[in-house]
């Protein structure tokens, strides 16, 4: 069968590449055409546009690149109609993908599948109308989304498991973890300061200042982000006892004693490696950010750990609570003692809720079943 996939960022490229491999394992005749990235190209198929040509975030960048975005969207629509795939698979990236879903639904008979559902439970909940109208099947990787979509909005979805949980389990069972050099003689404080330059600029200085009193008795190790050159980190760590490692985040977390982590998938990865953490994320204009969080954002938490547990397992320092003193104080609580033990108990609950399903395998099996049933 012919599968058309659309992603708009690096994380989508990763998850879509795993889904493609699972589809290939189940469908020996699988053909792929996609808006994607290098990892998807490694699996096979034709890359129509690289996600680098799509990845504009924020109002001003989108406005400045609007002609390019509109051209890419038209190219995508024309290419789908020309290729006539058996299905279109959208991966996150709702601003672009929901418009494609509307077009495909209204202008063709091609089924639309959404893998890694838009996070409308946090922001822009009104998009549920578009999803109900235009998306044939939605595949979720977060267990609490089932209640949101099915319980609140009466829209049936498939929870297929969490790919990050599967990736961490795979790493723990691989030879890589066995071959990781041990640093147990000196405990490690890991710093995961974000994947984009602006995140690093905002968060890393406070993180480094917070861990300064621990430089003598702990190794301070910073996880370098893909695509960020070493020269970018140099001014931040100059004169500090800090080591930067690249492409070794899982190896780092497998040995870390505690971590300071920005929000995002990294908080869940840290949880699954059972490393106590403080989630700290600097927001512009803290007073306004606090107002937006209280009145516009629909969720109580920003970290996936707390969202999955539906309670505060890890401390989140945002807005006005993002200070060096607060970070240092929360770090001290989890270095040892009851706060550390309580957090690890919460991690066990998160792991149980995620389950042990293999997300791309489950999603691929369900997609192929749906397509075969449609042909009967």
Secondary structure as UniProt FT lines:
FT   STRAND          2..6
FT   HELIX           10..26
FT   TURN            28..29
FT   STRAND          31..36
FT   HELIX           38..43
FT   STRAND          46..50
FT   HELIX           51..53
FT   HELIX           59..64
FT   HELIX           66..83
FT   STRAND          87..91
FT   HELIX           94..107
FT   STRAND          111..115
FT   TURN            120..122
FT   HELIX           125..127
FT   HELIX           128..134
FT   STRAND          137..140
FT   TURN            143..144
FT   HELIX           145..146
FT   HELIX           147..152
FT   STRAND          158..159
FT   HELIX           163..172
FT   HELIX           175..178
FT   TURN            184..185
FT   STRAND          188..192
FT   HELIX           197..211
FT   HELIX           212..214
FT   TURN            215..217
FT   STRAND          219..224
FT   TURN            226..227
FT   HELIX           230..237
FT   TURN            238..239
FT   STRAND          242..246
FT   HELIX           249..253
FT   TURN            254..255
FT   STRAND          258..261
FT   HELIX           265..272
FT   TURN            273..274
FT   STRAND          276..281
FT   HELIX           286..295
FT   HELIX           304..309
FT   STRAND          315..318
FT   HELIX           319..321
FT   HELIX           324..334
FT   HELIX           338..354
FT   HELIX           359..375
//
